[in-house]
Amino acid sequence: MSGIAKTPEPPYYAVIFTSERTDGDNGYAEMSEEMEKLASSQPGFLGVESAREGVGITVSYWESLDAIRNWKQNERHMIAQRRGVSDWYLRFKTRVCKVERDYEYEKNE
């Protein structure tokens, strides 16, 4: 997945994961791709956007807080979380937000 996620009319939820990485890949790219595919198959998943230029920011969108909790407790995701602490991140912060309003623009050419 890439680009701007197509989300439904609000309200819905966003999980904002901001991180600073360790040096080297150490299996990160492969696990990141796996997590994106796995998340997209979870009930309540709406989309994801990600960027990395020094600081990485990944925003995933969800229908409900229950969907977010279920994703956090997914067995394979929990393995990735542990690897993140042990191998991939110098620091990270996760924020869970309710999206009350959104708007967009797209140039028509």
DRENTORKOL-3810 file (N, C-alpha, C; in nm, 4 decimals):
REM DRENTORKOL-3810
@n.u->0.0840; n.v->-0.1186; n.w->0.0000; ca.u->0.0000; ca.v->0.0000; ca.w->0.0000; c.u->0.0877; c.v->0.1238; c.w->0.0000
@n.u->0.0442; n.v->0.2222; n.w->-0.0711; ca.u->0.1179; ca.v->0.3471; ca.w->-0.0691; c.u->0.0229; c.v->0.4615; c.w->-0.0987
@n.u->0.0714; n.v->0.5807; n.w->-0.0750; ca.u->-0.0107; ca.v->0.6969; ca.w->-0.0997; c.u->-0.0971; c.v->0.7318; c.w->0.0199
@n.u->-0.1993; n.v->0.8086; n.w->-0.0068; ca.u->-0.2906; ca.v->0.8549; ca.w->0.0976; c.u->-0.4028; c.v->0.7531; c.w->0.1131
@n.u->-0.4255; n.v->0.7102; n.w->0.2364; ca.u->-0.5293; ca.v->0.6106; ca.w->0.2642; c.u->-0.6674; c.v->0.6685; c.w->0.2344
@n.u->-0.7526; n.v->0.5858; n.w->0.1794; ca.u->-0.8922; ca.v->0.6239; ca.w->0.1558; c.u->-0.9715; c.v->0.5798; c.w->0.2785
@n.u->-1.0161; n.v->0.6759; n.w->0.3547; ca.u->-1.0870; ca.v->0.6471; ca.w->0.4792; c.u->-1.2340; c.v->0.6867; c.w->0.4652
@n.u->-1.3191; n.v->0.6283; n.w->0.5499; ca.u->-1.4623; ca.v->0.6609; ca.w->0.5441; c.u->-1.4899; c.v->0.7956; c.w->0.6102
@n.u->-1.6141; n.v->0.8341; n.w->0.6092; ca.u->-1.6554; ca.v->0.9538; ca.w->0.6815; c.u->-1.6248; c.v->0.9338; c.w->0.8298
@n.u->-1.5741; n.v->1.0372; n.w->0.8976; ca.u->-1.5506; ca.v->1.0275; ca.w->1.0419; c.u->-1.6816; c.v->1.0089; c.w->1.1169
@n.u->-1.6753; n.v->0.9580; n.w->1.2376; ca.u->-1.5543; ca.v->0.9328; ca.w->1.3149; c.u->-1.4938; c.v->0.7948; c.w->1.2856
@n.u->-1.3636; n.v->0.7897; n.w->1.3010; ca.u->-1.2858; ca.v->0.6660; ca.w->1.2997; c.u->-1.1606; c.v->0.6956; c.w->1.3815
@n.u->-1.0698; n.v->0.6003; n.w->1.3922; ca.u->-0.9545; ca.v->0.6162; ca.w->1.4799; c.u->-0.8245; c.v->0.6085; c.w->1.4016
@n.u->-0.7232; n.v->0.6789; n.w->1.4522; ca.u->-0.5891; ca.v->0.6756; ca.w->1.3936; c.u->-0.4899; c.v->0.6347; c.w->1.5018
@n.u->-0.3986; n.v->0.5464; n.w->1.4659; ca.u->-0.2859; ca.v->0.5120; ca.w->1.5511; c.u->-0.1623; c.v->0.5703; c.w->1.4836
@n.u->-0.0982; n.v->0.6640; n.w->1.5519; ca.u->0.0195; ca.v->0.7312; ca.w->1.4977; c.u->0.1417; c.v->0.6731; c.w->1.5679
@n.u->0.2272; n.v->0.6073; n.w->1.4902; ca.u->0.3486; ca.v->0.5451; ca.w->1.5431; c.u->0.4682; c.v->0.6222; c.w->1.4882
@n.u->0.5391; n.v->0.6904; n.w->1.5764; ca.u->0.6548; ca.v->0.7713; ca.w->1.5391; c.u->0.7792; c.v->0.7057; c.w->1.5974
@n.u->0.8845; n.v->0.6922; n.w->1.5146; ca.u->1.0013; ca.v->0.6174; ca.w->1.5621; c.u->1.1322; c.v->0.6719; c.w->1.5078
@n.u->1.2384; n.v->0.6417; n.w->1.5820; ca.u->1.3755; ca.v->0.6607; ca.w->1.5370; c.u->1.4404; c.v->0.5233; c.w->1.5375
@n.u->1.5029; n.v->0.4882; n.w->1.4262; ca.u->1.5566; ca.v->0.3536; ca.w->1.4043; c.u->1.7016; c.v->0.3390; c.w->1.4488
@n.u->1.7390; n.v->0.2148; n.w->1.4751; ca.u->1.8784; ca.v->0.1768; ca.w->1.4916; c.u->1.9414; c.v->0.1672; c.w->1.3532
@n.u->2.0728; n.v->0.1536; n.w->1.3476; ca.u->2.1415; ca.v->0.1363; ca.w->1.2201; c.u->2.1178; c.v->-0.0043; c.w->1.1667
@n.u->2.1173; n.v->-0.0180; n.w->1.0348; ca.u->2.1033; ca.v->-0.1483; ca.w->0.9707; c.u->1.9596; c.v->-0.1925; c.w->0.9615
@n.u->1.9364; n.v->-0.2907; n.w->0.8769; ca.u->1.8008; ca.v->-0.3408; ca.w->0.8546; c.u->1.7624; c.v->-0.4486; c.w->0.9560
@n.u->1.8477; n.v->-0.5475; n.w->0.9743; ca.u->1.8253; ca.v->-0.6550; ca.w->1.0716; c.u->1.6881; c.v->-0.7208; c.w->1.0581
@n.u->1.6382; n.v->-0.7333; n.w->0.9349; ca.u->1.5084; ca.v->-0.7960; ca.w->0.9118; c.u->1.3901; c.v->-0.7022; c.w->0.9204
@n.u->1.4162; n.v->-0.5740; n.w->0.9388; ca.u->1.3079; ca.v->-0.4765; ca.w->0.9570; c.u->1.2174; c.v->-0.4655; c.w->0.8348
@n.u->1.2757; n.v->-0.4501; n.w->0.7167; ca.u->1.1956; ca.v->-0.4293; ca.w->0.5953; c.u->1.1004; c.v->-0.5460; c.w->0.5717
@n.u->1.1504; n.v->-0.6664; n.w->0.5884; ca.u->1.0668; ca.v->-0.7854; ca.w->0.5692; c.u->0.9521; c.v->-0.7889; c.w->0.6698
@n.u->0.9817; n.v->-0.7611; n.w->0.7961; ca.u->0.8775; ca.v->-0.7629; ca.w->0.8993; c.u->0.7782; c.v->-0.6491; c.w->0.8774
@n.u->0.8264; n.v->-0.5337; n.w->0.8362; ca.u->0.7379; ca.v->-0.4201; ca.w->0.8104; c.u->0.6371; c.v->-0.4540; c.w->0.7013
@n.u->0.6851; n.v->-0.5141; n.w->0.5944; ca.u->0.5959; ca.v->-0.5551; ca.w->0.4858; c.u->0.4947; c.v->-0.6587; c.w->0.5336
@n.u->0.5410; n.v->-0.7546; n.w->0.6126; ca.u->0.4506; ca.v->-0.8563; ca.w->0.6666; c.u->0.3437; c.v->-0.7934; c.w->0.7561
@n.u->0.3833; n.v->-0.6977; n.w->0.8409; ca.u->0.2885; ca.v->-0.6346; ca.w->0.9325; c.u->0.1841; c.v->-0.5543; c.w->0.8560
@n.u->0.2254; n.v->-0.4873; n.w->0.7496; ca.u->0.1294; ca.v->-0.4104; ca.w->0.6704; c.u->0.0257; c.v->-0.5030; c.w->0.6069
@n.u->0.0706; n.v->-0.6142; n.w->0.5526; ca.u->-0.0228; ca.v->-0.7118; ca.w->0.4937; c.u->-0.1135; c.v->-0.7715; c.w->0.5998
@n.u->-0.0568; n.v->-0.8074; n.w->0.7139; ca.u->-0.1356; ca.v->-0.8671; ca.w->0.8211; c.u->-0.2380; c.v->-0.7682; c.w->0.8762
@n.u->-0.1956; n.v->-0.6447; n.w->0.8992; ca.u->-0.2882; ca.v->-0.5430; ca.w->0.9509; c.u->-0.4045; c.v->-0.5224; c.w->0.8554
@n.u->-0.3747; n.v->-0.5205; n.w->0.7252; ca.u->-0.4802; ca.v->-0.4946; ca.w->0.6264; c.u->-0.5846; c.v->-0.6050; c.w->0.6226
@n.u->-0.5534; n.v->-0.7211; n.w->0.6783; ca.u->-0.6501; ca.v->-0.8312; ca.w->0.6809; c.u->-0.7292; c.v->-0.8363; c.w->0.8125
@n.u->-0.6991; n.v->-0.7456; n.w->0.9046; ca.u->-0.7646; ca.v->-0.7464; ca.w->1.0353; c.u->-0.9010; c.v->-0.6781; c.w->1.0286
@n.u->-1.0005; n.v->-0.7329; n.w->1.0995; ca.u->-1.1310; ca.v->-0.6655; ca.w->1.1056; c.u->-1.1153; c.v->-0.5236; c.w->1.1602
@n.u->-1.1788; n.v->-0.4292; n.w->1.0941; ca.u->-1.1766; ca.v->-0.2905; ca.w->1.1390; c.u->-1.0637; c.v->-0.2079; c.w->1.0821
@n.u->-0.9715; n.v->-0.2681; n.w->1.0069; ca.u->-0.8621; ca.v->-0.1922; ca.w->0.9455; c.u->-0.9162; c.v->-0.1094; c.w->0.8297
@n.u->-0.8748; n.v->0.0181; n.w->0.8222; ca.u->-0.9233; ca.v->0.1080; ca.w->0.7174; c.u->-0.8149; c.v->0.1522; c.w->0.6201
@n.u->-0.6897; n.v->0.1556; n.w->0.6633; ca.u->-0.5822; ca.v->0.1992; ca.w->0.5751; c.u->-0.4584; c.v->0.2354; c.w->0.6537
@n.u->-0.3504; n.v->0.2660; n.w->0.5799; ca.u->-0.2232; ca.v->0.3022; ca.w->0.6430; c.u->-0.1469; c.v->0.3989; c.w->0.5530
@n.u->-0.0708; n.v->0.4872; n.w->0.6174; ca.u->0.0194; ca.v->0.5792; ca.w->0.5482; c.u->0.1513; c.v->0.5763; c.w->0.6242
@n.u->0.2620; n.v->0.5823; n.w->0.5503; ca.u->0.3914; ca.v->0.5723; ca.w->0.6169; c.u->0.4956; c.v->0.6550; c.w->0.5436
@n.u->0.5854; n.v->0.7166; n.w->0.6208; ca.u->0.6958; ca.v->0.7941; ca.w->0.5635; c.u->0.8152; c.v->0.7826; c.w->0.6570
@n.u->0.9342; n.v->0.7840; n.w->0.5978; ca.u->1.0565; ca.v->0.7819; ca.w->0.6786; c.u->1.1600; c.v->0.8706; c.w->0.6133
@n.u->1.2004; n.v->0.9709; n.w->0.6866; ca.u->1.3121; ca.v->1.0571; ca.w->0.6484; c.u->1.3748; c.v->1.0984; c.w->0.7804
@n.u->1.4602; n.v->1.0132; n.w->0.8340; ca.u->1.5127; ca.v->1.0341; ca.w->0.9691; c.u->1.4146; c.v->0.9785; c.w->1.0701
@n.u->1.3094; n.v->1.0545; n.w->1.0986; ca.u->1.2020; ca.v->1.0075; ca.w->1.1872; c.u->1.0982; c.v->0.9358; c.w->1.1020
@n.u->1.0581; n.v->0.8169; n.w->1.1446; ca.u->0.9540; ca.v->0.7432; ca.w->1.0739; c.u->0.8185; c.v->0.7723; c.w->1.1347
@n.u->0.7191; n.v->0.7873; n.w->1.0488; ca.u->0.5816; ca.v->0.8079; ca.w->1.0953; c.u->0.4915; c.v->0.7140; c.w->1.0166
@n.u->0.4217; n.v->0.6286; n.w->1.0885; ca.u->0.3223; ca.v->0.5411; ca.w->1.0283; c.u->0.1890; c.v->0.5687; c.w->1.0964
@n.u->0.0883; n.v->0.5960; n.w->1.0164; ca.u->-0.0467; ca.v->0.6196; ca.w->1.0686; c.u->-0.1367; c.v->0.5105; c.w->1.0135
@n.u->-0.1961; n.v->0.4331; n.w->1.1043; ca.u->-0.2940; ca.v->0.3336; ca.w->1.0606; c.u->-0.4314; c.v->0.3801; c.w->1.1070
@n.u->-0.5327; n.v->0.3459; n.w->1.0275; ca.u->-0.6696; ca.v->0.3913; ca.w->1.0535; c.u->-0.7578; c.v->0.2717; c.w->1.0831
@n.u->-0.8459; n.v->0.2879; n.w->1.1812; ca.u->-0.9273; ca.v->0.1774; ca.w->1.2322; c.u->-1.0701; c.v->0.2227; c.w->1.2591
@n.u->-1.1628; n.v->0.1287; n.w->1.2479; ca.u->-1.3042; ca.v->0.1580; ca.w->1.2742; c.u->-1.3332; c.v->0.1849; c.w->1.4205
@n.u->-1.2604; n.v->0.1194; n.w->1.5116; ca.u->-1.2971; ca.v->0.1258; ca.w->1.6535; c.u->-1.1748; c.v->0.1035; c.w->1.7428
@n.u->-1.1924; n.v->0.1384; n.w->1.8693; ca.u->-1.0882; ca.v->0.1108; ca.w->1.9680; c.u->-1.0709; c.v->-0.0397; c.w->1.9874
@n.u->-1.1794; n.v->-0.1158; n.w->1.9778; ca.u->-1.1688; ca.v->-0.2621; ca.w->1.9888; c.u->-1.0826; c.v->-0.3194; c.w->1.8764
@n.u->-1.0980; n.v->-0.2693; n.w->1.7549; ca.u->-1.0166; ca.v->-0.3163; ca.w->1.6427; c.u->-0.8687; c.v->-0.2872; c.w->1.6690
@n.u->-0.8391; n.v->-0.1713; n.w->1.7257; ca.u->-0.7013; ca.v->-0.1351; ca.w->1.7590; c.u->-0.6466; c.v->-0.2296; c.w->1.8664
@n.u->-0.7248; n.v->-0.2560; n.w->1.9707; ca.u->-0.6815; ca.v->-0.3469; ca.w->2.0772; c.u->-0.6548; c.v->-0.4867; c.w->2.0220
@n.u->-0.7435; n.v->-0.5332; n.w->1.9352; ca.u->-0.7250; ca.v->-0.6664; ca.w->1.8770; c.u->-0.5977; c.v->-0.6728; c.w->1.7940
@n.u->-0.5679; n.v->-0.5686; n.w->1.7189; ca.u->-0.4446; ca.v->-0.5645; ca.w->1.6407; c.u->-0.3228; c.v->-0.5648; c.w->1.7328
@n.u->-0.3252; n.v->-0.4843; n.w->1.8372; ca.u->-0.2122; ca.v->-0.4783; ca.w->1.9304; c.u->-0.1860; c.v->-0.6146; c.w->1.9928
@n.u->-0.2902; n.v->-0.6941; n.w->2.0111; ca.u->-0.2769; ca.v->-0.8243; ca.w->2.0758; c.u->-0.2584; c.v->-0.9395; c.w->1.9766
@n.u->-0.2521; n.v->-0.9105; n.w->1.8478; ca.u->-0.2276; ca.v->-1.0137; ca.w->1.7472; c.u->-0.0921; c.v->-1.0790; c.w->1.7754
@n.u->-0.0889; n.v->-1.2108; n.w->1.7760; ca.u->0.0314; ca.v->-1.2851; ca.w->1.8140; c.u->0.1541; c.v->-1.2480; c.w->1.7304
@n.u->0.1386; n.v->-1.2433; n.w->1.6004; ca.u->0.2514; ca.v->-1.2100; ca.w->1.5125; c.u->0.2938; c.v->-1.0640; c.w->1.5310
@n.u->0.1962; n.v->-0.9754; n.w->1.5513; ca.u->0.2270; ca.v->-0.8347; ca.w->1.5769; c.u->0.3032; c.v->-0.8190; c.w->1.7084
@n.u->0.2691; n.v->-0.8992; n.w->1.8085; ca.u->0.3398; ca.v->-0.8933; ca.w->1.9365; c.u->0.4866; c.v->-0.9340; c.w->1.9207
@n.u->0.5136; n.v->-1.0298; n.w->1.8336; ca.u->0.6524; ca.v->-1.0683; ca.w->1.8044; c.u->0.7261; c.v->-0.9496; c.w->1.7421
@n.u->0.6625; n.v->-0.8829; n.w->1.6460; ca.u->0.7232; ca.v->-0.7658; ca.w->1.5826; c.u->0.7478; c.v->-0.6548; c.w->1.6852
@n.u->0.6540; n.v->-0.6363; n.w->1.7790; ca.u->0.6717; ca.v->-0.5346; ca.w->1.8819; c.u->0.7955; c.v->-0.5640; c.w->1.9673
@n.u->0.8129; n.v->-0.6897; n.w->2.0047; ca.u->0.9302; ca.v->-0.7272; ca.w->2.0840; c.u->1.0593; c.v->-0.7068; c.w->2.0059
@n.u->1.0585; n.v->-0.7425; n.w->1.8773; ca.u->1.1773; ca.v->-0.7204; ca.w->1.7929; c.u->1.2054; c.v->-0.5713; c.w->1.7783
@n.u->1.1007; n.v->-0.4910; n.w->1.7736; ca.u->1.1201; ca.v->-0.3472; ca.w->1.7658; c.u->1.2006; c.v->-0.2954; c.w->1.8834
@n.u->1.1661; n.v->-0.3398; n.w->2.0030; ca.u->1.2366; ca.v->-0.2965; ca.w->2.1238; c.u->1.3787; c.v->-0.3520; c.w->2.1268
@n.u->1.3944; n.v->-0.4775; n.w->2.0886; ca.u->1.5272; ca.v->-0.5392; ca.w->2.0996; c.u->1.6208; c.v->-0.5055; c.w->1.9842
@n.u->1.5671; n.v->-0.4813; n.w->1.8625; ca.u->1.6540; ca.v->-0.4725; ca.w->1.7448; c.u->1.6408; c.v->-0.3453; c.w->1.6609
@n.u->1.5251; n.v->-0.2835; n.w->1.6520; ca.u->1.5008; ca.v->-0.1863; ca.w->1.5458; c.u->1.4876; c.v->-0.0415; c.w->1.5883
@n.u->1.4440; n.v->-0.0146; n.w->1.7095; ca.u->1.4132; ca.v->0.1241; ca.w->1.7466; c.u->1.5036; c.v->0.1769; c.w->1.8568
@n.u->1.5464; n.v->0.3016; n.w->1.8392; ca.u->1.6124; ca.v->0.3743; ca.w->1.9466; c.u->1.5077; c.v->0.4309; c.w->2.0416
@n.u->1.3972; n.v->0.4753; n.w->1.9818; ca.u->1.2834; ca.v->0.5263; ca.w->2.0599; c.u->1.1608; c.v->0.5291; c.w->1.9703
@n.u->1.0451; n.v->0.5226; n.w->2.0332; ca.u->0.9204; ca.v->0.5364; ca.w->1.9583; c.u->0.8118; c.v->0.5892; c.w->2.0494
@n.u->0.7065; n.v->0.6387; n.w->1.9881; ca.u->0.5885; ca.v->0.6858; ca.w->2.0608; c.u->0.4669; c.v->0.6460; c.w->1.9791
@n.u->0.3641; n.v->0.5985; n.w->2.0480; ca.u->0.2384; ca.v->0.5614; ca.w->1.9841; c.u->0.1284; c.v->0.6507; c.w->2.0402
@n.u->0.0497; n.v->0.7055; n.w->1.9496; ca.u->-0.0630; ca.v->0.7899; ca.w->1.9892; c.u->-0.1896; c.v->0.7331; c.w->1.9252
@n.u->-0.2954; n.v->0.7262; n.w->2.0022; ca.u->-0.4242; ca.v->0.6791; ca.w->1.9513; c.u->-0.5207; c.v->0.7974; c.w->1.9561
@n.u->-0.5795; n.v->0.8274; n.w->1.8410; ca.u->-0.6629; ca.v->0.9474; ca.w->1.8283; c.u->-0.7967; c.v->0.9129; c.w->1.7632
@n.u->-0.8981; n.v->0.9871; n.w->1.8005; ca.u->-1.0260; ca.v->0.9778; ca.w->1.7320; c.u->-1.0318; c.v->1.0874; c.w->1.6264
@n.u->-1.0553; n.v->1.0493; n.w->1.5030; ca.u->-1.0673; ca.v->1.1459; ca.w->1.3936; c.u->-1.2122; c.v->1.1942; c.w->1.3913
@n.u->-1.2303; n.v->1.3202; n.w->1.4184; ca.u->-1.3636; ca.v->1.3804; ca.w->1.4226; c.u->-1.4027; c.v->1.4433; c.w->1.2899
@n.u->-1.2996; n.v->1.4884; n.w->1.2153; ca.u->-1.3258; ca.v->1.5597; ca.w->1.0914; c.u->-1.2073; c.v->1.5371; c.w->0.9993
@n.u->-1.2352; n.v->1.5267; n.w->0.8701; ca.u->-1.1279; ca.v->1.5247; ca.w->0.7712; c.u->-1.1763; c.v->1.5933; c.w->0.6444
@n.u->-1.0832; n.v->1.6356; n.w->0.5643; ca.u->-1.1156; ca.v->1.6944; ca.w->0.4345; c.u->-0.9977; c.v->1.6685; c.w->0.3428
@n.u->-1.0198; n.v->1.6830; n.w->0.2137; ca.u->-0.9138; ca.v->1.6483; ca.w->0.1192; c.u->-0.9177; c.v->1.7372; c.w->-0.0032
@n.u->-0.8106; n.v->1.7294; n.w->-0.0787; ca.u->-0.7974; ca.v->1.7979; ca.w->-0.2061; c.u->-0.7267; c.v->1.7053; c.w->-0.3014
@n.u->-0.7701; n.v->1.7048; n.w->-0.4244; ca.u->-0.7019; ca.v->1.6294; ca.w->-0.5291; c.u->-0.7080; c.v->1.7101; c.w->-0.6572
@n.u->-0.5928; n.v->1.7352; n.w->-0.7148; ca.u->-0.5855; ca.v->1.8129; ca.w->-0.8387; c.u->-0.6391; c.v->1.7282; c.w->-0.9527
@n.u->-0.7303; n.v->1.7833; n.w->-1.0287; ca.u->-0.7847; ca.v->1.7158; ca.w->-1.1476; c.u->-0.7061; c.v->1.7632; c.w->-1.2679
@n.u->-0.6416; n.v->1.6688; n.w->-1.3346; ca.u->-0.5639; ca.v->1.7062; ca.w->-1.4542; c.u->-0.6179; c.v->1.6369; c.w->-1.5747
END
